[in-house]
Amino acid sequence: SILIAWVVVAEPKKLPESYWRETIAARLDERGLDDVRQEHRLPDGTRCDITTRGLAIEIDWCEKWAEGLGQCEYYGLGLGKWPMLGLLIDEDDDSRYVDRALVVAKAYRLILFTFDVRTGEMNVVHSPERVDKPARKEARRRSIDRRSLFDHLPEVER
């Protein structure tokens, strides 16, 4: 008798972004970050990919670095949390996107990390300071009152 087994391995880029969000959220939880949540819904109906007690984290593919920066800053403002962008790397030449995002992350004091979907390696590229109690206080000072940020937008059904 012959046993034939087929193993199907999906290309990392073909896996949905939600798969990588879940993978990263689990990794953050394992590293001891407090209150890791996925798909945190804001009053205007937008959803922050991952939140922790002090962070608003957007996960995006490297080529969407500019969109991801805007989203993490928006979610950070709306939630009163420190903005953080995680860029998914799947090609060797993705470093050019990381370099571009790094320029903005340094200028606006955002946290930037990469997650290589080929190897599972996760690296912090830029962190303006440890995100501890003083940093969270600064994040709250940087934020706009949540109600005033969303007052001009129609209420979304919950």
FENSUL-V880520 format. One record per helix or strand of 2 or more residues. SS is the DSSP state (H for helix, E for strand). FROM is the first residue (numbers start at 0). LEN is the number of residues. Records with the same first field share a line. If there is no record, write none. Layout:
SS: FROM-LEN, FROM-LEN
This chain:
H: 11-3, 16-14, 61-18, 91-17, 132-10, 145-5
E: 36-5, 46-5, 54-7, 81-8, 110-6, 121-5
